[in-house]
Amino acid sequence: MPELLPDLIPQNVYGFPLRHVSPLMPERWRRPDGFLKLLMGGPGSKFPVMHDDLEHAHAQITEIYGEREYSLFPPEDTPYLHPSPVQTSLSQIDQPHEPDLQRFPLMAQASPHHTALKPVRMIFIPMGWWRAARPFSVSISICTAIMDRSNWPGFVRDVCATPEGRPFKRLLKRGHRIWRAPAP
Ligand SMILES: O=C(O)CCC(=O)C(=O)O
């Protein structure tokens, strides 16, 4: 919905995801919109699954309308969050606010943080933190994925990783050859 973009200007200068919009970013990962996501939900809905963001992105979420609760877990809790063996950034725990400890016993060792987000409030979720959201009412928010100097090395590792675990430096070199500017 590009017609809504002007409503989101100006961007928070501290949260502006410079690297996603940079023309130096390989086209496949470039996001000229600044990597904005519109999140809408209501009572009974929830973000599909507890997760941490792929590609080491930080997330900044601003509530526009309504109220939602976040359950957050620090990166050190990862072993207790029953990550999916297929996609390790997704947890298998389906009700993180009241987990079934029979099915997910390790979760008892995790240290959750809960917070409610009200209109015009913003939450910054650093890379590696797990989160699950639960709207208390009709809720509309904006999420921006942030990529800057602090999480760039993790991004490069993630996007260049191969199933065989090939060293990313070699791939980067290859990437450099692919993306170098054309000769004048
Ligand atoms: O607020 C939500 O529904 C969670 C959004 C989120 O974590 C994400 O988009 O990565």
The ligand as an SDF file (V2000), in Angstrom:
LIG
                    3D

 10  9  0  0  0  0  0  0  0  0999 V2000
    3.9980   -7.5040   16.4230 O   0  0  0  0  0  0  0  0  0  0  0  0
    3.9820   -8.5850   15.8740 C   0  0  0  0  0  0  0  0  0  0  0  0
    2.9250   -9.0910   15.4640 O   0  0  0  0  0  0  0  0  0  0  0  0
    5.3040   -9.3090   15.6780 C   0  0  0  0  0  0  0  0  0  0  0  0
    5.9830   -8.7730   14.4730 C   0  0  0  0  0  0  0  0  0  0  0  0
    7.3480   -9.3140   14.3160 C   0  0  0  0  0  0  0  0  0  0  0  0
    7.9400   -9.7730   15.2430 O   0  0  0  0  0  0  0  0  0  0  0  0
    7.9930   -9.2810   13.0130 C   0  0  0  0  0  0  0  0  0  0  0  0
    7.3960   -8.7760   12.0450 O   0  0  0  0  0  0  0  0  0  0  0  0
    9.1250   -9.7710   12.8930 O   0  0  0  0  0  0  0  0  0  0  0  0
  1  2  2  0
  2  3  1  0
  2  4  1  0
  4  5  1  0
  5  6  1  0
  6  7  2  0
  6  8  1  0
  8  9  2  0
  8 10  1  0
M  END
$$$$
